[in-house]
Amino acid sequence: MKVEICVGTLEAARIVSKQSVNRIETCIALEQGGLTPSKAMVSWIHNTFHLEQHALIRVRAGGFVYNYDEIVVMRDQIVELKDSGITGFVVGALTKDFKLNMEALETWKRTAPNVDFTFHRAFDHIDDWRTAMDQLIKMGFKRILCTGSDQSIAQGLNRLKEFVSYANGRIEIMAGGGVKEELIPELKATGVDAIHFSGTSKITVEAGTAFEENLLFPDENKLTAILAAIQG
């Protein structure tokens, strides 16, 4: 079973580089579900740690229904990042009736035909997931990141088994969203191809000032514990 760590800061990349993982997903603003990282960040991680790195492409928080301008900007973000040492992109786009936005996905994939594409947790919002999975396979997507059509993995375990069974090796199923050490045995039992998590804890910074924020910072103890459970 492969392990992908979601890296939202330079410090997170440094901590993860000490561990045995298969790849990272690089983003910023984990508190908003993750947004597109800068080219400078992606390049620095690549040149410093040489990790297999996939970049999240998400222009804003607040759902996955994008207008024309947002789709174009996300295409341009792919153009900007595709020669920064990455090996994949993580994307997702839906229509207003919660189907795949095929036009957006095909546009993005044509922009970088020689790298892996992962469809992210927008998949959990799709009702007709079998049709959507078939469409992603036909487009050549490498994997789907999902909780099992629920708020977190703990509620989606049974559906994850269905995803794995229906995929039948045609596309990788990667579980992510609420991964905890104690859930690892049940996750392994679903047969998923990979597990995705950030290993972060929420910390308040600049408390009592106008700049007070609750941010997600890498928690090395949590990260190590989850990895030990996966590799055990």
N, C-alpha and C positions, 0 to 999 in steps of 0.2 A: 504494500500500500504506500502510495506516494504522499508526501507532505508538502503543502504550500503555505507559506506564512505571508500574511498581509502586512506590509511594511509601510507605515505612514509618516515616518520621520527618519532623518539621517541616523539618529541614535538607535532606532529600531533596527536599521540595516546593520549597524555595527554589532549589536547584540546577536542578531540572527546569524551573522557570518561566523560566529563561534560554534554554531550548532550544525548537526547533520540534517540538512533539509534538501529537498529536490529542486525547489524553485521559490521565488518570492513574487508577490504581486505588489507593485509599487504604486502608491497613491499619496494624496494629502487629505487633510480634513476627515479623518476617520469618524469624528463626531457627527458628521453629516452623511455618513455612509460611504465616504470616499469620493474624491474628485481627481481629475487629471493632474499628475505631477508635472513639474517643469522639466525641460530638456536638461538643464543644468543638474538637477537632482538625479535624474535617471543616469546621466553620463558619469556623475561622480560615483554613484553606487557601482556602476559597471567597472569603472577604471580602478576603484579601490578594492572591491571585494570579489569581482568576477563571478558573481552569482548568476544562475539562470534567472532572468528577470522578465516578468510580464508587466506591462503598464496598463492601468485602468484608464479608460477613456470615458469621462463623464463630465460634461461642461458645467453642470449645476446640480444642486440637491433638489428634492421635491418631485420624485417620480421619474418615469422613463418615457413619457410621451413628449417628443421633441418637435419643434417647428422647423421649417426649412433652414432658417439661418443657423439654428443650433446644430443641425445635422452637418451643414457645411463647415462650421467651426470645428466640430469633432473630427471630420475628415481631415482638416488641416492640422489638427493636433496629431493625428496618426502620421501624416507626412513629416511633421517636425520630429517625431520621436523614433521613426522606424529605423534610422541609421545611428541610433545612440547606444547600440550594443544589446538591445533587447531581443528576445526570441518569441514574444507573443504580445497580443493585446486582449484586454478584457472589455467587452462591450455588451450593450443591451438596449433595445428600443422596441416600444410597443405602440400599437394604434390605440385610439380612444376606447375601442371595444375590447381591449386587452388580448389582441393577437400580435404576432410578430410584425414589426414594421419591416417588411421585406426589402423595400426600396432603400431604406437607410442602411440596413445590414449588408446588402449587396454592394452598395457604394463604398462602405468602409472596408469591406473585404477586398474589393478590387484595388483599393489604394495600397494595400500591402499584401500581395498574393503569396509571398514566400515565408510568412511567419504564421505561428499558431494563433487561432482565435478561440477564446472562451466566451460563452454567453453567460452573463452573471445572474444574480438573484432576481432580476426582473422575470425570470422564468417562473418563479413562485406565484406570480400574479396571473398566469395564463390558465384558463379553465380547460381548454382542449389541448392538454400538454402532449398528447400522443402525436397529433398533427404537427404541433410546433417542433417536437423532437425530430420528426421525419424531415421537416423543412431544414432544420439546422444541419442534419446529417447530409442532406443533398447539397447544401451550400459549402460543405467542407469544414464545418466547425469541428474543433478538436475535442472540446469538453463543455459540460454544463455545470455551473456552480449553483447549488440550490440547497434549501433546507428540507425539501419534500413538500412544497406547496403550503407551508405554514409559517408562523411567526418565528419559530426557532426549530432546531434539529430535534429537540426533545419531543415536540409535537408531531414531527414529520417522519419519524422512523419508518412507519409502515409504508408510507408513500415512497420513500427512498428505495425501499425494496422493489416496489412496482417499477420505478424509474430504471433501476439496474436490470430488472428482468426484461423490460421492453427494449431497452437499449441493446441488450444482447451483444455487447462488444463493438457495436457500430459507432459509438461515441462514448467518451469517458464521462462518468458521473462523479462529481466532486462535491462532497458534503461540506457546508459551511454555514455559520450563523448560530451562535450560542454554543459553540463547542466547549465542553468542560471535561476535565480529567475523568470524572466518574461515568461519562457517557461513551467513552471510547470503546469498551467491549461491545455495546449494543450497535455502535456505528460500524465496527468491524463486521458484525454479523449481517449487516445489510448487503455486504458485497460491494460497497462503493469503491471506486478506483483510487480515490485520494481524499484527504481531509484538509480543509482550509480554515485557518484561524489566525488571530492577531496576537493573542497572549498579552493583552493590555489590561490596565486598571484605570479607573477614572480618578483623576486628581484635580483638585481646585488650585488654580494658580492666580496670583495677584489678588488674593482674597481681601475684601474690604475696599477695593479701589474701583474706579470706573472701568478697569480692564479685567475684572474678575471673569474667569472662564472655567468651565469644567471640561477638561481635556483628557483624551485617552493616551496614556504613555506606556511604553513597553515595560512589562513586568517579567523580569528574567526568571524569577522563581516559578511563576505560573507557566511560562513558556516551557521551561525545563520539565515541569511535572507532566504537562500534556504530551510532550515528545516522548518522555519515558514510558507513558502509558501506551502510546502508539507503537513504539518500537519494542515493547516488552513481550 
